[in-house]
């Protein structure tokens, strides 16, 4: 379990580094083919998993279907500093 926690912390630290150096227009740019995705969508996806894991129930069951998929956060999370 220690390895998983270290990996999560490492991912969050790298995410913070990216948020500190990338321009907001690049972070939210979803005009690049073939997938028309952006960093904001990837960050939201990662943080949805973290939120679902932290919201486990009394039986310690993680329900990944409760992810919020909040598309508004995909560009507003640019302002997030971890």
Contact map, one row per residue, 1 for C-alpha under 8 A:
1111100000000000000000000000000000000000000000000000000000000000000000000000000000
1111110000000000000000000000000000000000000000000000000000000000000000000000000000
1111111000000000000000000000000000000000000000000000000000000000000000000000000000
1111111100000000000000000000000000000000000000000000000000000000000000000000000000
1111111110000000000000000000000000000000000000000000000000000000000000000000000000
0111111111000000000000000000000000000000000000000000000000000000000000000000000000
0011111111100000000000000000000000000000000000000000000000000000000000000000000000
0001111111110000000000000000000000000000000000000000000000000000000000000000000000
0000111111111000000000000000000000000000000000000000000000000000000000000000000000
0000011111111100000000000000000000000000000000000000000000000000000000000000000000
0000001111111110000000000000000000000000000000000000000000000000000000000000000000
0000000111111111000000000000000000000000000000000000000000000000000000000000000001
0000000011111111100000000000000000000000000000000000000000000000000000000000000001
0000000001111111110000000000000000000000000000000000000000000000000000000000000000
0000000000111111111000000000000000000000001000000000000000000000000000000000000000
0000000000011111111100000000000000000000000000000000000000000000000000000000000011
0000000000001111111110000000000000000000000000000000000000000000000000000000000000
0000000000000111111111000000000000000000000000000000000000000000000000000000000000
0000000000000011111111000000000000000000000000000000000000000000000000000000011110
0000000000000001111111000000000000000000000000000000000000000000000000000000000010
0000000000000000111111100000000000000000000000000000000000000000000000000000000000
0000000000000000011111110110000000000000000000000000000000000000000000000000000000
0000000000000000000011111110000000000000000000000000000000000000000000000000000000
0000000000000000000001111111000000000000000000000000000000000000000000000010010000
0000000000000000000000111111100000000000000000000000000000000000000000000000000000
0000000000000000000001111111100000000110000000000000000000000000000000000000000000
0000000000000000000001111111100000000111000000000000000000000000000000000010010000
0000000000000000000000011111110000000111000000000000000000000000000000000110000000
0000000000000000000000001111111100001110000000000000000000000000000000000000000000
0000000000000000000000000001111100011100000000000000000000000000000000000000000000
0000000000000000000000000000111110011000000000000000000000000000000000000000000000
0000000000000000000000000000111111111000000000000000000000000000000000000000000000
0000000000000000000000000000001111110000000000000000000000000000000000000000000000
0000000000000000000000000000000111110000000000000000000000000000000000000000000000
0000000000000000000000000000000111111000000000000000000000000000000000000000000000
0000000000000000000000000000011111111100000000000000000000000000000000000000000000
0000000000000000000000000000111100111110110000000000000000000000000000000000000000
0000000000000000000000000111110000011111110000000000000000000000000000000000000000
0000000000000000000000000111100000001111111000000000000000000000000000000100000000
0000000000000000000000000011000000000111111100000000000000000000000000001110110000
0000000000000000000000000000000000001111111110000000000000000000000000100100000000
0000000000000000000000000000000000001111111111000000000000000000000000000000000000
0000000000000010000000000000000000000011111111100000000000000000000000000100000000
0000000000000000000000000000000000000001111111110000000000000000000011101100100000
0000000000000000000000000000000000000000111111111000000000000000000010000000000000
0000000000000000000000000000000000000000011111111100000000000000000000000000000000
0000000000000000000000000000000000000000001111111110000000000000000000000000000000
0000000000000000000000000000000000000000000111111111000000000000001110000000000000
0000000000000000000000000000000000000000000011111111100000000001001000000000000000
0000000000000000000000000000000000000000000001111111110000000000000000000000000000
0000000000000000000000000000000000000000000000111111111000000000001000000000000000
0000000000000000000000000000000000000000000000011111111100000111011000000000000000
0000000000000000000000000000000000000000000000001111111100000111000000000000000000
0000000000000000000000000000000000000000000000000111111100000000000000000000000000
0000000000000000000000000000000000000000000000000011111110000100000000000000000000
0000000000000000000000000000000000000000000000000001111111111110000000000000000000
0000000000000000000000000000000000000000000000000000001111111100000000000000000000
0000000000000000000000000000000000000000000000000000000111111000000000000000000000
0000000000000000000000000000000000000000000000000000000111111000000000000000000000
0000000000000000000000000000000000000000000000000000000111111100000000000000000000
0000000000000000000000000000000000000000000000000000000111111110000000000000000000
0000000000000000000000000000000000000000000000000001101110011111000000000000000000
0000000000000000000000000000000000000000000000000001100100001111110000000000000000
0000000000000000000000000000000000000000000000001001100000000111111000000000000000
0000000000000000000000000000000000000000000000000000000000000011111000000000000000
0000000000000000000000000000000000000000000000000001000000000011111100000000000000
0000000000000000000000000000000000000000000000011011000000000001111110000000000000
0000000000000000000000000000000000000000000000010000000000000000011111000000000000
0000000000000000000000000000000000000000000110010000000000000000001111100000000000
0000000000000000000000000000000000000000000100000000000000000000000111111100000000
0000000000000000000000000000000000000000100100000000000000000000000011111100000000
0000000000000000000000000000000000000000000000000000000000000000000001111111000000
0000000000000000000000000000000000000001000100000000000000000000000001111111100000
0000000000000000000000000001000000000011101100000000000000000000000001111111110000
0000000000000000000000010011000000000001000000000000000000000000000000011111110000
0000000000000000000000000000000000000000000000000000000000000000000000011111111100
0000000000000000000000000000000000000001000100000000000000000000000000001111111100
0000000000000000001000010010000000000001000000000000000000000000000000000111111100
0000000000000000001000000000000000000000000000000000000000000000000000000001111110
0000000000000000001000000000000000000000000000000000000000000000000000000001111111
0000000000000001001100000000000000000000000000000000000000000000000000000000001111
0000000000011001000000000000000000000000000000000000000000000000000000000000000111
